[in-house]
Amino acid sequence: MAERAPPLVEVRDLARGFDVSRPWLSRVIERLPLQVLRAVDGVSFAIARGRTFSLVGELGSGKSTVARLIVGLYAPTRGTVAFDGSDFGTLSRAQQRPMRRRMQMIFQDPYASLNPRWRVGAIIAEPLRAHRLVAGRRARRRRVDALLLQVGLAPPDADKYPHEFSGGQRQRISIARALASQPEFLICDEPTSALDVSVQAQILNLMKDLQRQLGLTYLFISHNLAVVSHMSDEVGVMYLGRIVEHAPAARLFARPRHPYTRLLLDTVPDLSLSGIERVPVAGEMPNPIDPPPGCAFHPRCPHADARCRQERPELRPAGDGTLAACHAVAEGRIS
């Protein structure tokens, strides 16, 4: 049997808390404790080369914080991020620089992520200059023209400003900029949520084509399960800073195990008109500053019992390659 290749990206027990306490003097006078918002609380996953791993969940579940921890915009409170076998936390800034060239990020709002005062050519060429990949203005312009063609735009577009383009075209510019440094790993943080539905399909198909052509590895973040189904090889479902279900994409959509995953899937329109009763997601996500004891989902879960309210479940095998953090699944109360 061939030995399995090591993952390109591996996240282990990643956590990040933010101090949201009142000012020091107010806390001293009123005798208030520190307040910490646990945005990410023990997330682990691995992404194989050329594959797409998606994180899905409601607003405030911690998906985007995971993305920012991986690229180094935030420092983790605990845990590690390994890229191509190297732990970022053990490397100096000089050692991290060539590795950071190999990972790029595509943001949610293409207009906010592009400098409105720069021409498109300068925006796309910025990574080429920053990483000293191409020397000379003419050589950089040739590379920019090639990138514009690769994402479905034209070389003359390099002389325009971002406001002269539609939302979908601006996202293509963002993708061209991300590809400029010839990365291996792209973090896509809600890359289509600000776009019209028809334009979303074009951008998603472009990203799939680029993945096949260039062998890219994706971390795809979205709250849209239909998009996740189209893009993913594996899916992690996040709730209140933790992954509550992790499974191959086809298996998760065919047979979700965790009650929260089932409730999320019930929000997807039933185009087949199957007649199956659908239950909308009830209640609201708890306050991450003061999460409920036990399973964080128990206030909204129809299967919760006394154990769920007292003991926090861990991710455990639930059959068919699925991991679920649910006492009801582990005890067989949910088939």
C-alpha positions in Angstrom: 0.0 0.0 0.0 1.3 3.4 -0.9 2.2 5.7 2.0 -0.2 8.6 2.4 1.3 11.9 1.6 1.5 14.4 4.5 -1.0 17.3 4.5 0.0 20.7 3.2 -1.8 22.4 6.1 -2.3 21.0 9.5 -4.1 22.8 12.4 -3.8 21.3 15.9 -5.9 22.5 18.9 -6.0 26.0 17.6 -7.6 28.6 20.0 -7.9 32.3 20.3 -9.4 34.5 23.0 -10.0 38.2 22.9 -9.9 40.4 26.0 -13.2 42.3 25.9 -13.1 43.4 29.6 -14.0 46.9 30.7 -11.1 49.4 31.3 -8.8 48.5 34.2 -10.0 51.3 36.5 -13.7 50.5 36.0 -13.0 46.8 36.8 -11.1 47.8 40.0 -13.8 50.1 41.2 -16.7 47.8 40.4 -14.7 44.6 41.2 -15.4 43.1 37.9 -13.5 40.0 36.5 -11.7 39.8 33.2 -13.9 38.9 30.3 -12.6 36.8 27.5 -14.4 36.1 24.2 -13.4 32.6 23.0 -13.6 33.1 19.3 -11.9 29.8 18.5 -11.6 27.0 21.1 -9.6 23.9 20.1 -10.0 23.5 16.4 -8.0 20.8 14.6 -8.0 19.7 10.9 -5.7 18.9 8.0 -5.9 19.7 4.3 -4.2 17.5 1.7 -2.5 19.0 -1.3 -4.9 19.9 -4.1 -8.0 19.4 -2.0 -10.6 21.8 -0.6 -11.5 21.8 3.1 -14.5 24.0 4.0 -15.6 25.6 7.3 -19.3 26.3 7.5 -21.4 27.8 10.3 -23.5 30.7 11.3 -22.2 34.3 11.7 -20.0 34.4 14.8 -19.0 30.7 14.8 -15.3 31.6 14.5 -14.7 30.6 10.8 -13.0 33.9 9.8 -10.9 34.0 13.0 -9.5 30.5 12.0 -8.5 31.9 8.6 -6.7 34.9 10.2 -4.9 32.7 12.7 -3.6 30.5 9.8 -2.2 33.4 7.8 -0.7 35.1 10.9 -3.0 38.1 11.2 -3.8 36.9 14.8 -1.5 35.1 17.1 -3.0 31.9 18.6 -3.7 31.7 22.3 -2.7 28.1 22.1 -2.3 25.4 19.4 -0.2 25.2 16.3 -0.4 25.8 12.5 1.9 23.7 10.4 2.5 24.5 6.7 4.3 21.8 4.6 5.5 20.2 7.8 6.9 23.4 9.4 5.3 24.9 12.5 4.9 28.6 12.1 5.2 29.3 15.8 8.8 28.0 15.8 10.0 30.1 12.8 11.5 33.5 12.8 10.0 36.3 10.6 12.7 35.8 8.1 12.1 32.1 7.9 8.3 32.7 7.6 8.6 35.1 4.7 9.2 32.5 1.8 6.5 30.3 3.3 4.0 33.2 3.4 4.5 33.7 -0.4 3.1 30.2 -0.8 -0.2 31.1 0.9 -2.6 33.9 0.0 -6.1 35.1 1.0 -9.1 36.1 -0.9 -11.4 38.3 1.1 -15.2 38.7 1.2 -15.6 42.2 -0.1 -13.6 42.6 -3.3 -14.0 46.4 -3.3 -12.8 46.9 0.3 -9.8 44.7 -0.3 -8.6 46.7 -3.3 -6.9 50.1 -3.0 -9.2 52.5 -4.8 -6.3 54.9 -5.6 -4.2 52.3 -7.4 -4.7 51.1 -10.9 -5.4 47.4 -11.3 -2.0 46.7 -12.8 -0.3 48.1 -9.7 -2.6 46.1 -7.4 -1.8 42.8 -9.1 1.9 43.6 -9.3 2.3 44.4 -5.6 3.0 40.8 -4.6 5.6 40.6 -7.4 7.4 43.6 -6.0 7.0 42.6 -2.4 8.4 39.1 -2.9 10.9 40.2 -5.6 9.6 37.6 -8.0 9.9 39.6 -11.2 12.5 42.3 -11.9 11.8 45.2 -14.3 8.6 47.1 -15.1 8.1 45.5 -18.5 8.5 42.0 -17.1 6.0 42.8 -14.4 3.5 44.1 -16.9 3.8 41.0 -19.0 3.1 38.9 -15.8 0.1 41.1 -14.9 -1.3 40.8 -18.4 -1.0 37.0 -18.2 -2.8 36.9 -14.8 -5.6 39.1 -16.1 -6.1 36.7 -19.0 -6.0 33.7 -16.6 -9.0 35.1 -14.6 -11.1 36.0 -17.6 -10.2 39.7 -17.9 -8.2 41.6 -20.6 -4.7 43.2 -20.5 -6.1 46.8 -21.1 -8.0 46.4 -17.7 -4.6 46.9 -16.0 -4.9 50.6 -16.7 -8.3 51.0 -15.0 -9.3 51.7 -11.4 -11.3 49.2 -9.2 -14.5 51.4 -9.3 -14.7 50.9 -13.1 -15.5 47.2 -12.6 -18.5 45.2 -11.5 -18.4 43.2 -8.3 -17.6 39.9 -10.1 -14.9 41.5 -12.1 -13.4 43.0 -8.9 -13.3 39.6 -7.3 -11.5 38.3 -10.4 -8.9 41.1 -9.8 -8.6 39.9 -6.2 -8.0 36.3 -7.4 -5.4 37.5 -9.9 -3.5 39.4 -7.2 -3.6 36.3 -5.0 -2.2 34.2 -7.8 0.6 36.7 -8.5 3.0 35.1 -6.0 2.4 31.6 -7.4 0.9 30.3 -4.1 0.1 26.7 -3.3 -2.6 27.4 -0.7 -5.5 29.9 -0.9 -7.8 30.9 2.0 -11.1 32.0 0.6 -13.1 33.8 3.2 -16.7 34.1 1.9 -15.4 35.0 -1.6 -18.8 35.0 -3.2 -21.2 36.2 -0.5 -21.1 39.9 -1.7 -21.9 38.9 -5.3 -25.2 38.2 -7.2 -26.2 34.6 -7.5 -25.4 34.4 -11.3 -22.0 35.9 -10.7 -21.3 33.6 -7.8 -21.5 30.6 -10.1 -18.9 32.2 -12.5 -16.4 32.9 -9.7 -16.8 29.4 -8.2 -16.3 27.7 -11.6 -13.2 29.9 -12.1 -11.8 28.8 -8.8 -12.5 25.1 -9.6 -10.7 25.5 -13.0 -7.7 27.2 -11.4 -7.5 24.5 -8.8 -7.3 21.8 -11.5 -4.8 23.8 -13.6 -2.5 24.9 -10.8 -3.0 22.2 -8.2 -4.1 24.7 -5.6 -5.2 23.8 -2.1 -8.2 25.7 -0.7 -9.5 26.5 2.8 -13.0 27.7 1.8 -15.1 29.5 4.4 -18.8 30.1 3.8 -22.2 30.1 5.5 -23.8 29.0 2.2 -24.2 25.2 2.2 -25.1 25.1 -1.5 -21.7 26.7 -2.3 -19.9 24.5 0.2 -21.4 21.4 -1.4 -20.2 22.5 -4.9 -16.6 23.3 -3.8 -15.6 20.9 -1.0 -13.8 17.6 -0.6 -14.2 17.7 3.2 -16.3 19.9 5.5 -15.9 21.1 9.1 -19.1 22.4 10.7 -18.3 25.1 13.3 -20.4 26.2 16.3 -19.3 28.7 18.9 -15.6 28.3 18.1 -15.5 24.6 17.8 -15.9 22.0 15.1 -18.9 19.9 15.9 -18.9 17.7 12.8 -16.1 16.8 10.3 -16.8 14.6 7.3 -16.2 14.1 3.6 -18.5 16.5 1.8 -20.6 13.9 0.0 -21.2 12.0 3.2 -22.0 15.0 5.3 -24.7 16.2 2.8 -26.1 12.7 2.4 -26.2 11.7 6.0 -25.5 14.5 8.5 -25.0 13.3 12.1 -24.8 16.3 14.4 -28.2 18.0 15.2 -26.7 21.4 14.3 -25.6 20.2 10.9 -29.1 18.8 10.3 -30.7 22.1 11.2 -28.3 24.0 8.9 -29.2 21.6 6.0 -32.9 22.2 6.6 -32.3 25.9 5.7 -31.3 24.9 2.1 -34.2 25.1 -0.3 -35.7 21.7 -1.2 -35.7 21.9 -5.0 -36.7 18.3 -5.4 -39.9 18.9 -3.5 -39.4 15.7 -1.6 -42.0 16.5 1.0 -39.7 15.7 3.9 -40.5 17.8 7.0 -37.9 20.5 7.5 -37.2 22.2 10.8 -35.6 25.7 10.7 -32.7 26.6 13.0 -34.3 27.7 16.3 -33.0 30.2 18.8 -29.8 32.2 18.6 -26.1 31.4 19.1 -25.2 31.8 22.8 -22.9 34.6 24.0 -19.3 33.4 23.4 -18.2 35.5 26.4 -20.4 33.3 28.7 -21.1 30.1 26.8 -23.5 27.6 28.3 -22.1 24.6 30.3 -21.8 21.2 28.7 -22.6 21.1 25.0 -22.8 24.7 23.7 -25.6 23.6 21.3 -27.9 22.1 24.0 -30.1 25.2 24.5 -31.2 24.8 20.8 -31.0 21.0 20.5 -34.2 18.9 20.4 -32.2 15.8 21.6 -30.4 17.4 24.6 -30.6 15.6 28.0 -29.0 16.1 31.4 -25.6 14.9 30.2 -25.6 17.4 27.3 -26.2 20.2 29.8 -23.3 19.2 32.0 -20.5 17.5 29.9 -18.9 19.0 26.8 -18.7 16.4 24.1 -15.5 15.8 22.1 -15.1 14.9 18.4 -15.4 11.1 18.1 -15.8 8.7 15.2 -19.5 8.4 14.2 -19.1 5.9 11.3 -18.3 6.3 7.6 -15.3 8.6 8.2 -17.5 11.2 10.1 -16.4 12.8 13.4 -19.2 14.3 15.6 -19.1 16.0 18.9 -22.5 14.9 20.2 -23.5 12.7 23.1 -26.8 11.7 21.4 -24.8 10.4 18.4 -22.3 8.6 20.6 -25.1 7.0 22.6 -27.1 6.0 19.6 -30.0 8.3 20.3 -29.6 9.8 16.8 -29.2 7.3 14.0 
